[in-house]
Amino acid sequence: MGQLIPRLQQSWTRQLAWSLFSPDLFLYYPSPFRPDAWSIEWLWRLDQLESDDPEFPRRLGFRFEQLLERYLIDHPEWQLLGRNIQIHDDNRTIGELDFIALYLPDGQAWHIEAAVKFYLQTPWGWYGPDVRDTLLQKYLRMKNHQLRLHEHPAARSQLDHYGISQNLASAMHAKGWLFGYEGQCLLPDYVNPAIQTGNWELAAKWPYGRAYLDKSSWLDPIAMETDYSFETVEGYPIMINHNGQRQFLVPEIWLQNIEEQNNGQTV
């Protein structure tokens, strides 16, 4: 797959390939999807036949899920049974099952939780561009809540509606990039050591006017130059293409917000 992606001509098909087959973010409950011969041929065909990018959502999470849905609908060995199934208990929504799908060769039904994340290593742990989002919190929520949601008694009636009477296998289809500071990238033990990594630096060290990567292209594994440029970096980190590699530039206020959130105590 690593040799195929650079040969794909369209950004959206590279995003599709990366969203499906890049290394898993977490070590446990791995994705059941593999780059089989059908998938490779399918990607080639889409890249050559569809000249215009489909209308995918701009928000990364929604875009990521829609790319995964396209695969489950098209692949002859998978049958998509349900997506974004809300689970209610006493008129209260307790969660949502991202995907329920049937693997036809062995008849196994799967509950698949999808996530795409970008985290930066700091003295206080791994944080997303939104400092309310951390790598550890995401892992624990997926493992202890999202993947177990189908076991809740309130989920049974919903699963019966979709004709699921057997035990479900569970998987995290979680992808992403992790960014260390100045080449230092110390991964937690629950993270896949094969995950793709990059660097971040303080924005103040960089001249303004550089091109940055629009968020709609973050899922493209090839960091392409864009027509967007920044004059200041305020509030949130931005991603740039530096010598063909993606990199985050971080404003001081972002780090200060994390430090205040942790009362100055490092991990």
Number of C-alpha atoms within 10 A of each C-alpha: 13 11 7 12 22 12 11 18 13 18 18 22 23 22 23 23 26 22 26 23 17 22 21 25 28 22 17 14 18 17 22 14 15 12 14 10 8 11 19 15 12 15 20 16 12 14 20 13 9 11 10 9 11 9 8 15 14 12 10 18 13 15 20 24 22 15 20 19 15 12 20 20 14 13 13 13 14 18 17 19 17 16 16 13 16 13 22 15 12 7 7 8 10 16 17 17 21 18 21 24 21 22 16 12 9 8 11 13 22 20 24 25 23 22 20 19 19 19 22 24 21 17 13 15 16 22 22 18 18 13 15 11 15 19 21 15 13 13 19 11 13 20 18 11 15 22 20 14 19 23 12 12 11 15 20 14 13 16 18 11 9 12 10 18 11 11 12 17 17 21 20 24 24 25 24 21 22 24 26 21 17 11 12 12 16 13 15 13 9 12 17 16 16 12 17 16 19 18 20 23 18 16 18 13 10 10 10 13 11 16 18 23 21 16 13 15 17 19 24 20 22 18 20 19 16 14 9 12 14 13 10 12 17 13 15 17 24 20 18 26 18 15 9 11 13 22 23 26 20 23 20 16 14 16 20 12 14 19 16 10 13 13 9 12 10 10 8
